[in-house]
Amino acid sequence: MFSRLREYIKDKIDYLKKVKYSLLMDYKKYKQKLKPKTKKGQKGKAKKTEPENKNTFVKFVVAALVVVVLFVVFSGGNNTKSDDAVGVNGAYNNYGREVKRLAREFDISPSYLMSLIMLECSGRKDVPPRFEKHVFNKLKDVRAQKKSDLESISYKDISNASDDALKNLASSWGPFQLMGYKCIHLGISIKDLRGDNSLYYGVKWINDTYGDYIRKGRYADAFHIHNTGRPVPKDGKYRTYDKNYVPNGLAYMKEFDELFAR
């Protein structure tokens, strides 16, 4: 608990340092522009003219830093591990019973599934979709036959799909934030993936795609596959968007192990 808190605070301090450095660099550039210009006086001597409001930018920097601090403190930033929504206990209350049942049905660790839910949606029950524009563009290329396929999604699968339909396929849905086009792999409609059965179909996709990794206890690989589509590289360096995605998932598993053991 306290180690997680220390790590969270450290991440926020590093973030503030980066912001401070950026603002100071901007200030130095601004200060160069405010250097006093000289002009000749009545007797031919150079007179310095002091720039007006020379402290304006300094005040702006201070105000900006205050805003950033308040934002970080109250919003928790964008750290994947932040429990700003419901936290581990809230996630367990929202999904624990159903996840335990599905874990038994598919022979998958319930703690892994709950940890994945924390990583992907912070344990919230009402999970908004997330549109991925680059995926949308790739799907349009497949539909236009400029690209052969996207993860085995071919022209035949989406030839008659409208732009709105492609946007749904290019959005991630449910507590596991599965991409919409996964519904084609599962042989279901997009409504099933984003509706009341999203938890079931999410676990089914996980089982079909990399369930054996979980059953073998290769949890780091499982988290990495869910986020990148591939196991942890041989060099051991994570390729996840958030470098802490896998470590955070493993840390969450320990907490959920304790909850499921009660």
LUMSE-655262 format. One record per residue (C-alpha): residue in one letter; y negated, x negated, z. Coordinates in steps of 0.1 Angstrom, whole numbers, plus 5000, padded with zeros to 4 digits. Layout:
AYXZ/...
END
This chain:
M500050005000/F497549735011/S498549494984/R497849764958/L494549834974/R493649464973/E494649444936/Y492549754928/I489449614945/K489949274928/D490149444894/K486849624901/I485049314913/D486149124881/Y484849424861/L481449414879/K481149044873/K481649084836/V478949364835/K476549154856/Y477048854832/S476449064801/L473249214816/L471948874826/M472548744791/D470549034777/Y467848964803/K467548604792/K467148704756/Y464548964766/K462648714787/Q462448474757/K460648754738/L458248804766/K457048444767/P453248434770/K451448384737/T448348174735/K445148254719/K441848074715/G439048154739/Q435448154732/K435147784738/G438147694717/K440547644747/A443847804746/K444148104770/K447448244782/T447948614780/E450348744806/P452848994792/E452549344805/N455349494825/K457249174826/N459449294854/T460449614836/F463749464823/V464549314857/K464249664872/F466449804845/V469149544852/V469149634889/A469250004882/A472049954856/L474149754882/V473650034907/V474850294882/V477950084874/V478850034910/L478550404917/F480650474886/V483450234896/V483550354932/F483550724925/S485550734892/G488050464898/G487250324863/N489950314837/N492650134857/T496050274850/K497150234886/S494250444900/D495450744919/D492150924912/A493851244901/V496551334926/G498251014937/V501950944943/N502451224968/G500651474946/A502651364915/Y505851404935/N504851754946/N503951844910/Y507051714893/G509551574918/R511951864920/E512151924882/V512351544875/K515151504900/R517151784882/L516451634847/A517251284859/R520651414871/E521251594838/F520451284817/D521651024841/I518250854843/S516450714874/P514150974888/S511850704902/Y511450554867/L510450894853/M508050964881/S506450624877/L506050684840/I504251004848/M501950824871/L501150564844/E500650814816/C498851104833/S498250994870/G500551274881/R498351564870/K499851894862/D497251994836/V497351704811/P494851704782/P496051574749/R494751234736/F493951214699/E494750884682/K492650844651/H494550534638/V497750734639/F496151024621/N495050794593/K498550654590/L499951004588/K497451094561/D498550784541/V502150894544/R501251244532/A499351094503/Q502350864496/K500150554501/K502550454529/S506350504529/D506750624565/L505550604601/E508450544625/S510850714600/I508351014595/S508351034557/Y506451224530/K509151484530/D508451564567/I504751624564/S504051694527/N502752044534/A500951964567/S497252044570/D494751804585/D494852014617/A498551984618/L498451614614/K495851584642/N498351754665/L501051514654/A498651224660/S497851334696/S499851254727/W501051544748/G502551624782/P503151424813/F504751144794/Q502051144767/L504451154738/M502951144703/G503151474686/Y505151344656/K508051284681/C508751654677/I510051584643/H512551324657/L513551584683/G513951864658/I511452094676/S508052234670/I504852084684/K504552384707/D507652284725/L506351934730/R503052054746/G504252374763/D506252454794/N509252264781/S507251934776/L508851774806/Y512451854794/Y511751734759/G509951424772/V513051324792/K515351404763/W513251174740/I513350894766/N517050934769/D517650934732/T515350644725/Y515850394753/G517850564780/D520550284781/Y517850034792/I517150254822/R520850304830/K521349924829/G518349874853/R516249704827/Y513149894839/A510549634827/D511949674792/A511950044795/F508250064804/H507449824777/I509350024751/H507650344761/N504150184757/T504749954726/G508050064711/R509749734718/P511349564749/V509549274767/P509348984743/K511448674749/D508348474760/G508048724789/K504448814780/Y503649184780/R502149334748/T501049654765/Y497449774760/D496949744798/K498349414810/N499349574843/Y501249864828/V504749724835/P503949564869/N502249894880/G505250094868/L507649874888/A505449904919/Y505350284916/M509150284914/K509450144949/E507150414963/F509150694945/D512450544957/E511150604992/L510150954985/F513451054968/A515350894997/R513851135022/
END
